């Protein structure tokens, strides 16, 4: 498997790959090849009994990128010679290396499409002929949402090459907590249990729209019944091009001006994210675009009532509005404030949403179901190759 990041570094594709590697047991022998940004990480390691090879790259250094490219080519050639399938997570410049080498060594490529916009065929084709060729040469596309399967078909990708393989979640790790236990969980995380907690998980980009959630939260602080803490877990600054470091700074300034800075909390990306879901009263996903948001799946599996942007073919696949969560128009601050306020002030409604959310995820989005789809894809492409 080829990923953009892998444990202990965090990416949605890497998290799904790690989860499936555990769930697949002895059915598949995985080896992960990943890029990494932390030079302190080992070049080779084992994570959950899976071999992991890391290529460290500084995206702001041309020299580092050239060196990483050379290392990636050497590692790919060595690994492909002993592989039956290469599974790439998301489209990136790595595909320009993986695809030709796989073609030369006759190893079929399975490409998982995770991200709305960036992973859609039309967007890939717009990057040039080589990008389009590297996409077209893949043997099979695993799309995490109907939105992405529709995008493939609209671009003329043959139906036989497109499969719906949604993201999944580990139900044992992400599980509900008794509401009476939440204050103790918050204290264990160093959070003040005095106020209800709204949780956001994701990096700070304009498309993730944390600023929309912040504006809605500010409105809630005007009424005693909806005063709450807002906890953002994710990268507020990063070399990654989508992250806008100005967003968090503006929020801090405005919260300080309102005299509620102590209720606004920023947490770096953490491997212990399951504990933050158990500490939360409500989860918010205000994004403008998503494939199938892993954070939303994790929150729902944890029994946390969720308020999310209505994104056709994505969030509306997971949430039945008013039953297993609340869907509101993207960017609508008033609608977000209203939906969050209802969850915070109506415990019966909140409990009903959380319970139905857990049931929804357990019915269709479990780790073993995802693993079965991936394994079926591997068997299919290897059979065709033979």
Buried (B, 14 or more C-beta within 10 A) or exposed (E): BBBBBBBBBBBBBBBBBBBBBBBBEEEBEBBBBBBBBEEEBEEEBEBEEBBBBBBBBBBEEEEBBEBBBEBBBEBBEEBBEEBBBBBBBBBBBBBBBBBBBBBEBEBBBBBBBBBBBBBBBEBBBEBEEEBBBBBEBBBBBBBBBBBBBBBBBEBEBEEEBBBBBBBBBBBEBBBBBEEEEBBEBBEEBEBEBEBBBBBBBBBBBBBBBBBBBBBBBBBBBEEEEBBBBBBBBBBBBBEBEEBBEEBBEEBBEBBEEEEBBEBBBBBEBBEEBBBBBBBBBBBBBBBBBBBBBBBBBBBBBBBBBBBBBBBEBBBBBBBBBEEBBBBBEBBBBEBBBBBBBBBBBEEEBBBBBBBBBBEBBEEEBBBBBBBBBBBEBBBBBBEEEE
